[in-house]
Amino acid sequence: NFKSSKNYTFLKRKKIVLKNLYKIKGKFLDVGTGSGEITSIIVNKNNFSNSTLVDISTPMLNMCKKKIKKKKGVIFINKDLTLLNNQIKFNYITCLGVVAHYPNINKLVSKLSSLSKENSKVIIQSSLYNFFTVKINKFLFSKRYQRNNKYSIQYLTEKKLTKIFISNNFEIVKIYRYSLSIPIIDKFLPKLNFYLDFYFYFLFNNIGAEAIFILKKKNV
């Protein structure tokens, strides 16, 4: 497999998510399904009565469909999450690679809360603006990203995210932190960057620029 920091971050994300969603039943919602590299494994390896996979990109959802082996009970929805019916409640929700690209994080988390059953498990991934390399990345790349993609990346600290989660009736069960997040090195020395991330995690366990929050919906 090709080695880079981007690849390391993806593999780490996949490992953490699959560790927390293994041999389970119930209703599953995935927000920002993308091409389904992780989502398809979650659906294929579990026994959900219903799997609802949401993405605003039709081509991405079509790519995901090809990876899904368990077709029964799988629903693909090509629209914004906030348009989903709140009457449908889920036992498990994943939201990976979405926070940075969503214009209103409060609205996003509020919607996830309204779609969650009591005691449901919600897994959200985000970069952490309090980590020094994320601050550097914002300074170097944010304006160019906005110019090329016509929208701005959202940068949030762990403190800010925690406040938003708690205010929306979520309990933080665990936080996984990892990755140095220095994407510019991938352009010149991707393999070196992979091992920088690898040994950084080995030496400084649970410190990093990326985080996965394992949340539990409180009884209200």
N, C-alpha and C positions, 0 to 999 in steps of 0.2 A: 504494500500500500504506500501511496505517496505520503511523505512526512512533511508537515508544516505546522505552524502554530494553529492555523485554522482547522486543520485536520485533528490535532490534539484536542482542541476545545470541543469539537463535534463529538469525538469518541468519548470524552469525559462526560459530556452532557448525556449522551446515549446510555452510558453505563449507570449513571446515577438514576436516571428516570426509570430504566428497566428494573433496577434493584428495588425501586419503590412501587412498581406496578407489576407484580408477578403472581400468577395463579389466583386471580381475583374474579369476582362476578359483579353484576350490577349494570348501571348505565354509565357510559363513558362519553365525555365531550373533549374534543381536541380543537383548540383555537389557533389558527395560523398553521394549518396542516402542512402547507408547502408541498414538496414532492413526495412526502410520506416516508422518508428514510427511517425515522424513528416511530412515527405513528403506525405504520404498517406492522412493525414488529409487536407493538403494544396490542393491536387488535388481533393479530394472528396467534399470539401466545397466551391470550386470556380468553375467558368465556363470558363475554359481556352479552346481556340480553339486547342491548342497543348501543351502537357506536355512532355518534354524530360528529362528523368531521367538517370543520368550517374553514373556508379560506375565500378571500375576495378575488383570487386569481383562478380562472377557469383552466388554463393550461397546467397549473400546479396540481389542481384536484384531479385532472385527467391522468397525470403521471402517478399520483397516489393510487388511483383506482387499479392500475395495473399491478401494484404490489400487494394488494389486499387479497388474501386467499379465502378468508371467511367472509363471504358476501352477505350471509343472512343477518338481518338486523343492522346493517351498515347504511347510514344515510349521509350523503354528501350535500353540503349546503354552500352555495356560491354567493355569499353576501356578508355584510358586516355583522359581527357578533351581536351588536346592540339591537339588531332587528329580530333576534330570536324571541320566541314566546316564553315569558317568565314562568308559565304554568308547568313547563317541563323541568324537572329537577334531576340532577346527576349525582352519582356516588363518587365519581372520579373525573377530574378535569386537568388537562395539561395546557399550558400556555407558554410555548417556547419560541424565542426569537421574535416576539411580538412587542414587548414593552417599549423598546427603543424606537419603534416605528409607529406607535399609536399616539395620536395627537393629544389625548386626554387620559392619563393614567388613572385618575380618580373614577372617571366614567367606566373605564375598562374593568377595574377591580370591583366596582359596585355591581356591574352586570354579572361578573363571575359569582359574586356573592348571592345574587338573586336567583341564579341558576343552580346553586349548590344545595343539596339536602343537608340536614343537620348531621354533623360528624363526618361529612364528606372530606375526601382528600383532594387538595388542589395544589398543583405543582407549577410554579411560575419561575421562569428564568429571566435574569436581567444582568446587564453590566452594572458596576458600582462606581459612581462618580467620585466617591471618596478615595478610591485607589489612585495612586499617582499617575500610572500610565494612562488611565482613562482621561484624566485631565489633560495630559499631553496630547493624546489622540484628538480630543475635542479642539484644542488650540490649532493643531496641524491640519485636520481634515474636515471639520464640521462645515465650514463655508463652502468648500468644494463639493461636499456631498449634497448640500442644499441646492447648489447651482446645477448639479448634474441630475438630481432626482426630484427637484421641485417641492421638497418638503424637508423639514429639519429633524435630525435625530434627537430623541429625548435623552437627557442625562440626569440620572437620579441617584442620590446617595442611599446607602443602606438605611440610614436613619429615616429618610423621607419615605422610602418604601415600607418600612416597618410601621410607621405612623398610618399610612394609607391602609395597610392590611388590617391593623387592629381596629381602625375606625369603621371598617366594613365587616366586622364580626368574625374575623379570622384569628386563630391562634397560630403562632409560628412554632411548629414542632421541631424543625431542624433547618439549618442553613449550610449548604455545601458551597465553599469558596475555592476557586482554582484559577489558574492561568495568569501569566504576566501581561498578556494582551499587548504585543508590540507588532502589529500587522506589517509595518514597513519592512521588517527583516525578512518576512516571507517572500518579498519581491527579489531578494538577492541571495539569501541563505536560508531557505525554508527548512531544510533538515536540521540545521543548527537551532533554529527557532523552536522546532518541535522538542528538541532535547532540553532547551532552556526551560520550557514549560514543564517538561517531565521532571527534571531535577529540582525545579523550584517547588513543585508540589511535594516531592519526596522530602525536601529539607524544611519546607514551611507549610505543613499540612493545614488545610482550611484557611489559607490566606490567599487573596487574589482579586483580580479585576472582574471576574465573572462569578455569578452566584445563582444557585437554584434553591428556592424557598419551598419547603414542604409545609403546607398550611392545612389546618383543620377548621372546618366551619363550626362555630360555636352554637350551642343551643340558645335560641333567643326567646 
